[in-house]
C-alpha cells in the first residue's frame, strides 16, 4: 500500500513553469539520450505563449485523479474509485494528445488494466495495477522532468545584469560573482599578510556587493527572503564585521565566520542553481 502511494506522488511530480524558449527535438522513446531534449510543441503549452503553464496544470489534474483512485481504494470506496478512474482515464487521453512527440509515453494498456482491476474489486490487483501506471509515468519523468524544469523553471543567468554598487553600473553576472569571490577571499588574504586596512576595505566591498546580490535575487524571487541571502547570512557578515573592527583583529577569528558564510550562502546557492544553469547552456 505504501509503495502505491509513493508511486502516485512520484508519477506526477510538478514540471515547473517560468518562461524560456525550449529547443526543438524529434520524437524519441523515453530513456534515449535524445529524450533529454524538450519537444518543440511543449513550448506552446508554457508562458510566454500561454498565460498559464497549461501542460503543468494538465499533469496536476491528472495527479489529482490518479491519487484519488488510491485514496478511494484504500478507504474501501469501490464506487468512488471507479468514478474517479473514469475521470482519470479521460484526462490521461487528453494529456497524451497535448505533446505529439510524447504520445508513446502514455501507454493505454496499463490504464485499461487498472480499469479492469477496479471492476473486479480485488484490492491487491488494483494496487498492483496502480503501480504499473505509476511506473509508466515515472519512466517519462526520469528522462524529461529535469530538462523541462531547466527550460521553463530556470531563467537565463547570462541575461542577468546586477548593478554593482561600487561603480554604479549594471555588470555581467559572471563578473559580479567573481568580484564577490575576490572580496570574500581578499579579507582573509590581507589579514594573513598583516594588512588590516586592506582587509577592512575588502570587507566593505563584500558587504555592499552582497546587498546588491540580494536585490538581484529578489528580482527573480519577489517578496521571498531566500536562505542564501537572508537575514542569517547578513548576521554572519555582521559578526565578521564586528571582528574586523576590533583593535586586535586576526585571520583566525575572522576566517571561520567568512568560511561559514561561503559554505552556506555561496556554495549553497551554487548547488541549487549552477547545475541547471550549466545544463541549460546559460552558466557560461
C-alpha positions in Angstrom: 0.0 0.0 0.0 2.8 2.4 0.9 4.5 1.7 -2.4 1.4 2.6 -4.4 1.1 5.9 -2.6 4.8 6.7 -3.2 4.4 5.9 -6.9 1.4 8.1 -7.1 3.4 11.0 -5.7 6.4 10.3 -7.9 4.3 9.9 -11.1 3.2 13.5 -11.2 6.0 15.5 -9.6 5.4 19.0 -10.9 7.1 20.1 -14.1 8.0 23.7 -13.5 6.7 26.8 -15.2 8.6 30.0 -15.8 9.1 31.2 -19.4 12.1 30.5 -21.6 12.3 29.0 -25.1 12.9 25.3 -25.4 15.0 23.5 -28.1 13.3 21.5 -30.8 13.5 17.7 -30.6 12.4 14.8 -32.8 10.1 12.1 -31.3 12.2 9.6 -29.4 11.5 6.9 -26.9 11.8 7.7 -23.2 15.2 6.7 -21.9 17.2 7.5 -25.0 19.8 10.3 -25.0 17.7 12.5 -27.3 14.7 12.2 -25.0 16.6 14.6 -22.7 15.7 17.4 -25.1 12.4 19.2 -24.9 9.9 18.8 -27.8 9.1 21.9 -29.8 5.3 21.5 -29.3 5.8 21.8 -25.5 6.7 25.5 -25.8 3.1 26.2 -26.9 1.9 25.0 -23.5 4.0 27.3 -21.3 4.5 31.0 -20.9 5.1 33.3 -22.7 3.0 31.6 -25.3 0.3 30.9 -22.8 -0.9 32.8 -19.8 -0.6 29.8 -17.6 1.6 26.7 -17.7 -1.0 24.6 -19.4 1.0 21.3 -19.5 1.9 21.6 -15.8 -1.7 22.1 -14.9 -2.8 19.2 -17.0 -0.3 17.0 -15.1 -1.5 18.3 -11.8 -5.2 17.5 -12.7 -4.1 14.0 -13.8 -2.2 13.6 -10.5 -5.3 14.6 -8.5 -7.4 12.0 -10.3 -4.7 9.3 -10.0 -4.1 9.7 -6.3 -7.9 10.0 -5.8 -8.1 6.4 -7.1 -5.6 5.3 -4.5 -7.4 7.2 -1.8 -10.8 5.7 -2.6 -9.4 2.2 -2.9 -7.6 2.5 0.5 -10.9 3.6 2.0 -12.9 0.8 0.6 -14.9 3.1 -1.6 -15.2 0.9 -4.8 -17.8 3.1 -6.4 -15.8 6.2 -5.8 -12.7 4.6 -7.2 -14.4 3.6 -10.4 -15.9 7.1 -10.9 -12.5 8.7 -10.2 -10.9 6.2 -12.7 -13.3 7.4 -15.4 -12.2 10.9 -14.8 -8.5 9.9 -14.8 -8.9 7.9 -18.0 -10.4 10.9 -19.8 -7.7 13.2 -18.6 -5.0 10.7 -19.4 -6.1 10.5 -23.0 -6.3 14.4 -23.2 -2.8 14.8 -21.8 -1.4 12.2 -24.2 -2.7 14.4 -27.1 -1.0 17.6 -25.9 2.5 16.8 -27.0 2.5 14.6 -30.2 6.2 13.7 -29.7 5.3 12.1 -26.3 2.2 10.2 -27.3 4.0 6.8 -26.9 4.8 7.7 -23.3 1.1 7.3 -22.4 0.5 3.6 -22.9 -3.2 2.7 -22.8 -2.6 -0.9 -21.8 -1.7 -0.2 -18.2 -4.6 2.2 -17.8 -7.0 -0.3 -19.3 -5.6 -3.0 -16.9 -6.3 -0.6 -14.0 -9.9 -0.2 -15.1 -10.3 -4.0 -15.3 -8.9 -4.4 -11.8 -11.2 -1.8 -10.4 -14.2 -3.5 -11.9 -13.1 -6.8 -10.3 -12.8 -5.2 -6.9 -9.7 -7.1 -5.8 -7.7 -4.6 -3.8 -4.2 -6.2 -4.2 -4.9 -6.4 -8.0 -5.9 -2.8 -8.1 -2.8 -1.6 -6.2 -0.6 -3.7 -8.5 -2.2 -2.0 -11.5 -1.7 1.4 -9.9 2.0 0.5 -9.5 2.2 -0.3 -13.3 0.6 3.0 -14.3 2.8 4.9 -11.9 5.9 3.2 -13.3 4.9 4.5 -16.8 4.6 8.0 -15.5 7.8 7.8 -13.5 9.7 6.5 -16.5 8.9 9.6 -18.5 9.7 11.9 -15.6 13.0 10.2 -15.1 14.2 11.3 -18.5 12.2 14.5 -19.2 11.3 16.2 -15.9 14.7 17.9 -15.4 15.1 19.2 -19.0 11.6 20.7 -18.8 12.4 22.3 -15.5 15.6 23.7 -17.0 13.8 25.2 -19.9 10.6 26.5 -18.1 11.6 26.9 -14.5 15.1 28.3 -14.6 15.8 31.6 -16.3 18.8 32.5 -18.4 21.6 33.6 -16.0 23.6 35.0 -18.9 20.9 37.7 -19.2 21.1 38.7 -15.5 23.0 42.0 -15.0 23.2 43.1 -11.4 24.0 46.7 -10.5 27.4 46.9 -8.9 27.0 49.4 -6.1 30.7 50.3 -6.1 30.7 51.5 -9.7 27.0 52.4 -10.1 26.6 50.3 -13.3 25.0 47.1 -14.4 27.6 44.4 -14.9 27.9 40.9 -16.3 26.5 38.4 -13.7 29.6 36.2 -14.0 31.9 39.1 -13.4 29.8 40.2 -10.5 30.2 36.8 -8.8 33.9 36.9 -9.5 34.1 40.3 -7.8 32.2 38.9 -4.8 34.5 36.0 -4.6 37.6 38.2 -4.8 36.3 40.4 -2.0 35.5 37.3 0.2 38.9 35.8 -0.2 40.6 39.2 -0.1 39.6 39.8 3.5 41.5 36.8 5.0 44.2 37.1 2.4 45.1 40.6 3.6 44.7 39.7 7.2 47.3 36.9 6.8 49.6 39.4 5.3 49.1 41.8 8.2 47.3 44.3 6.0 44.3 45.1 8.2 43.2 48.3 6.4 43.1 46.4 3.1 41.1 43.6 4.7 38.6 46.1 6.0 38.2 47.7 2.6 37.7 44.3 1.0 35.0 43.5 3.6 33.2 46.8 3.0 33.1 46.0 -0.7 31.9 42.4 0.0 29.1 43.7 2.2 28.0 46.2 -0.4 28.0 43.7 -3.2 26.2 41.1 -1.1 23.3 43.6 -0.7 23.4 44.1 -4.5 23.2 40.4 -5.0 20.3 40.2 -2.6 18.4 42.8 -4.7 19.2 40.8 -7.8 17.9 37.6 -6.2 14.7 39.3 -5.2 14.0 40.3 -8.8 13.5 36.6 -9.6 12.0 35.7 -6.2 9.9 38.8 -5.4 8.8 39.0 -1.8 10.8 36.0 -0.7 13.8 36.3 1.6 15.7 33.3 0.3 18.0 31.4 2.5 21.2 32.2 0.6 20.7 35.9 1.0 18.5 36.0 4.1 18.9 37.7 7.5 21.0 34.8 8.8 23.6 35.4 6.1 23.6 39.1 6.8 24.1 38.3 10.5 27.2 36.2 9.6 28.7 39.2 7.7 27.9 41.5 10.6 29.7 39.2 13.0 32.7 39.2 10.7 32.5 43.0 10.5 32.5 43.3 14.3 35.6 41.1 14.5 37.3 43.2 11.9 36.5 46.3 13.9 38.4 45.1 17.0 41.7 46.5 18.0 43.4 43.1 17.7 41.8 41.6 14.6 43.3 38.3 13.5 42.6 36.0 10.5 42.0 33.1 12.9 39.0 35.0 14.3 37.5 36.3 11.0 38.2 33.4 8.7 35.8 30.8 10.3 32.9 33.3 10.0 33.6 34.0 6.4 34.2 30.3 5.7 30.7 29.6 7.1 29.3 32.4 5.0 30.9 30.9 1.9 29.6 27.5 2.6 26.0 28.5 3.5 25.5 31.4 1.1 27.8 31.0 -1.8 28.2 27.2 -2.0 24.6 26.5 -1.1 23.3 28.8 -3.8 25.7 27.2 -6.3 24.5 23.7 -5.5 20.9 24.8 -6.4 21.5 27.0 -9.4 24.7 26.0 -11.2 23.7 22.5 -12.4 20.6 23.8 -14.0 22.3 26.9 -15.5 25.1 24.7 -17.0 22.8 22.1 -18.3 20.6 24.8 -19.9 23.7 26.4 -21.5 23.4 29.7 -19.7 26.0 29.1 -17.0 28.9 30.2 -19.3 
